[in-house]
């Protein structure tokens, strides 16, 4: 129910479709570049003919993941090895073998498409401990193999900051540790992770048959920008160096001052945090961190992705949602996620309004130092797809011809239906600029 007469509501200003321009190196020949890296002498010599090789594959939506994995498998077979896939995703997929197989399938990685078996028991072997007694676990099938290789995107983490975040070391420490290993590591505060990850890596490198890792970087448009095969003796240093480069490739919301950020969708397929705090500048985690993000006063989330299946992890950093969004939330999935990560604030429910018009008005009215006649509004599809966005006329005026913003069309009046929800289908026409 509307909280006031329509005439009392703060209207959404006209929105201008724009393209954000980023420096974005791109690899076009994915297979060729990966094969070149794999055939470096130290990498090639790490795999012996006839060896059983565990290939760790994670749960993130890495660009070109099926092509990367199948190329790696084909190369291993050409060397005479016998590869098999191991889901290296910690507690994702509900921490079950069935759930993790399903997640891989949704990413395009199946036994049929890859031509090798997927060994997916949740059994682990303890391979060591940290100085404080924390047990370190490794997937049993990987432990029994002759060699372990793994492939992972290196990128800024959404919940902690340091020399090591989301990358090769995290794939070993948490991904290959399966559900039991993840739970053991998450007994430590997230702020400690950048220090813990190299310590855990040292245990793996000493007690597990790690052959090499493949680090992948993506550009601001979610395209593969860099591929690098890394030997065990380089893993810790390269993980740090690749993270530095990954941060340079990160997209961002270019406008610096935003009264209201409208986010069409959040979800686990967009970011581990639902919406990436590296983009919004907001994190549910209390770990100390700094983001290269704009100043945003209010965030309005309009929906969940289909792929997230009701997991609304990250909704807690929004200010306003609609009842439609609230009804999409699967509390069981969401709570399982935040309890495992111990970031409970991620599941807190924002202010719930009846519809889009009411949510927009509430968000704008509760901003401080705002010109309600000319509010600074930015509207994005999600925090992963930031090439094409919409900005209000006041934001465009603030940009003063910034070359990172290219105007794609005239200002648009956003239409609402009789239930006061937005009907204008913006994104379909903007997908390719």
PyMOL commands that set and color helices and strands:
alter all, ss='L'
color gray80, all
select helices_A, chain A and resi 6-8+30-38+41-44+65-78+93-95+97-106+111-114+140-144+168-175+178-185+190-207+232-249+277-280+315-317+323-328+331-341+344-347+356-365+393-399+426-430
alter helices_A, ss='H'
color red, helices_A
select strands_A, chain A and resi 15-20+52-57+82-87+124-129+135-139+147-153+210-218+224-231+257-263+295-301+320-322+351-353+377-380+388-392+405-407
alter strands_A, ss='S'
color yellow, strands_A
deselect
rebuild
show_as cartoon
